[in-house]
Amino acid sequence: MGVTAGTDYAIARKTTWIFPGAGIGPATAVLTRRTLFLFPHRAFSGHGNVRSRTTFTIGGQSPVVAIEALLAAPDTTPDGLEAQLRRWAADVQGPVVEDLQAYLRVRVFTGWLRRSVAFSKKASGYDLRPESVRPTKLELPAFLTLLSDRPGVEIK
């Protein structure tokens, strides 16, 4: 049966994220009906004259390759997808796993310059640090469909 983009998940194959303790770098974001997952590809950090670069893998593969293989597998179910992403997040260093119930407001920006999905833990007002991912133009419709029936979603 498999899983369907927009119904069971939405993916941003390459976004930028600041990972606590690891640094900043490209990541893959997967949104399921219950959880936001961010898996880092690489992280760059520095302090003084010391700079470090960390490369992350899932089973010896780049996170985006492993996740795309899981999404393409015909036997992947929505619950199986969630369970496997949680297992990978527990096994590798760096991923961010956030329950969607923690986000009181989700703002989806569909413009060319500001195309993003911003997750805020504040119910209203200006949020100085919303967590956001930037899907491509082709990835954005899956986020719009997946979030369409969720309360607290603003589409701009």
C-alpha positions as CSV (number, residue, x, y, z in Angstrom):
1,M,0.0,0.0,0.0
2,G,2.7,2.5,0.9
3,V,2.4,6.1,2.2
4,T,1.3,9.1,0.3
5,A,2.7,12.6,0.3
6,G,0.2,15.1,1.6
7,T,-1.9,12.4,3.3
8,D,0.6,10.6,5.5
9,Y,3.7,12.8,5.3
10,A,5.3,15.9,3.8
11,I,9.1,16.1,3.2
12,A,11.5,19.0,2.7
13,R,14.6,17.2,1.3
14,K,17.0,20.1,2.0
15,T,16.5,22.8,4.6
16,T,18.8,24.5,7.0
17,W,18.7,24.0,10.8
18,I,20.6,24.8,13.9
19,F,21.2,21.6,15.8
20,P,21.9,21.9,19.6
21,G,25.5,20.9,20.3
22,A,26.3,20.0,16.7
23,G,26.0,23.3,14.8
24,I,24.3,24.6,11.7
25,G,23.8,22.7,8.5
26,P,21.5,21.2,5.9
27,A,18.9,18.7,7.0
28,T,15.9,16.7,5.8
29,A,12.6,17.5,7.4
30,V,9.7,15.0,7.5
31,L,6.3,16.0,8.9
32,T,3.9,13.2,9.7
33,R,0.4,13.6,11.1
34,R,1.8,13.6,14.7
35,T,5.5,14.6,14.6
36,L,8.1,16.8,13.0
37,F,11.4,15.1,12.3
38,L,14.7,16.8,11.2
39,F,17.7,14.7,10.3
40,P,21.0,16.5,9.8
41,H,23.1,15.9,6.7
42,R,26.2,17.8,8.0
43,A,26.7,20.3,10.8
44,F,29.3,23.0,11.0
45,S,30.4,24.6,14.3
46,G,33.2,26.6,15.5
47,H,34.6,28.2,18.6
48,G,37.7,30.5,18.5
49,N,40.2,28.9,16.1
50,V,38.6,25.5,16.2
51,R,36.1,24.5,13.5
52,S,34.4,21.2,13.1
53,R,32.3,19.5,10.5
54,T,30.2,16.5,11.3
55,T,28.6,14.2,8.7
56,F,25.6,12.2,9.7
57,T,24.4,8.9,8.2
58,I,21.5,6.5,8.7
59,G,22.7,2.9,8.1
60,G,25.7,4.2,6.2
61,Q,23.6,6.3,3.9
62,S,22.8,10.0,3.7
63,P,19.7,10.7,5.7
64,V,17.8,11.9,2.6
65,V,18.6,8.7,0.7
66,A,17.5,6.5,3.6
67,I,14.3,8.5,4.2
68,E,13.4,8.5,0.5
69,A,13.9,4.7,0.3
70,L,11.6,4.3,3.3
71,L,8.9,6.5,1.8
72,A,9.1,4.7,-1.6
73,A,8.8,1.2,0.0
74,P,5.4,-0.3,-0.9
75,D,5.0,-2.0,2.5
76,T,5.5,1.3,4.5
77,T,2.4,2.2,6.5
78,P,1.8,5.5,8.3
79,D,2.4,4.0,11.7
80,G,5.5,2.1,10.4
81,L,6.9,5.3,8.9
82,E,6.5,7.1,12.3
83,A,8.0,4.1,14.2
84,Q,11.0,3.8,11.8
85,L,11.8,7.5,11.9
86,R,11.7,7.4,15.7
87,R,14.0,4.4,15.7
88,W,16.5,6.2,13.4
89,A,16.2,9.3,15.6
90,A,17.1,7.3,18.7
91,D,20.0,5.5,16.9
92,V,21.8,8.5,15.4
93,Q,23.1,11.7,16.9
94,G,21.6,15.0,16.1
95,P,18.0,14.6,14.9
96,V,15.2,16.8,16.2
97,V,11.9,15.1,17.0
98,E,9.0,17.4,18.0
99,D,5.4,16.4,18.7
100,L,3.1,18.6,16.7
101,Q,0.8,19.1,19.7
102,A,3.6,21.3,21.1
103,Y,3.1,23.8,18.3
104,L,0.1,26.0,18.9
105,R,0.3,27.8,15.6
106,V,1.6,26.8,12.1
107,R,2.1,29.5,9.4
108,V,2.6,28.4,5.8
109,F,4.0,31.1,3.5
110,T,3.5,30.3,-0.1
111,G,5.3,33.2,-1.7
112,W,8.4,32.9,-3.8
113,L,10.7,34.8,-1.4
114,R,9.3,33.7,1.9
115,R,8.1,30.2,1.1
116,S,8.3,28.3,4.4
117,V,6.4,26.4,7.0
118,A,6.9,28.0,10.5
119,F,6.0,26.2,13.6
120,S,5.4,28.4,16.7
121,K,4.8,27.4,20.3
122,K,3.1,30.7,20.9
123,A,-0.6,30.9,20.3
124,S,-0.5,34.5,19.0
125,G,1.7,37.5,18.6
126,Y,5.2,37.8,17.2
127,D,7.5,34.9,17.7
128,L,11.2,35.8,17.5
129,R,12.3,32.1,17.0
130,P,9.7,30.1,15.2
131,E,11.1,26.7,14.0
132,S,10.7,26.7,10.2
133,V,11.5,24.6,7.2
134,R,11.7,25.7,3.6
135,P,10.2,23.2,1.2
136,T,10.8,23.5,-2.5
137,K,7.9,24.7,-4.7
138,L,7.2,21.1,-5.6
139,E,7.3,19.9,-1.9
140,L,5.0,22.7,-0.6
141,P,1.6,21.3,-1.7
142,A,2.2,18.2,0.5
143,F,2.6,20.4,3.5
144,L,-0.5,22.4,2.6
145,T,-2.6,19.3,2.2
146,L,-1.2,17.6,5.4
147,L,-1.8,20.7,7.5
148,S,-5.1,21.8,6.0
149,D,-7.4,20.2,8.6
150,R,-5.2,21.1,11.6
151,P,-6.4,23.9,13.9
152,G,-4.1,26.9,14.3
153,V,-2.8,26.8,10.7
154,E,-2.5,30.1,8.8
155,I,-1.8,30.1,5.1
156,K,-0.3,33.3,3.7
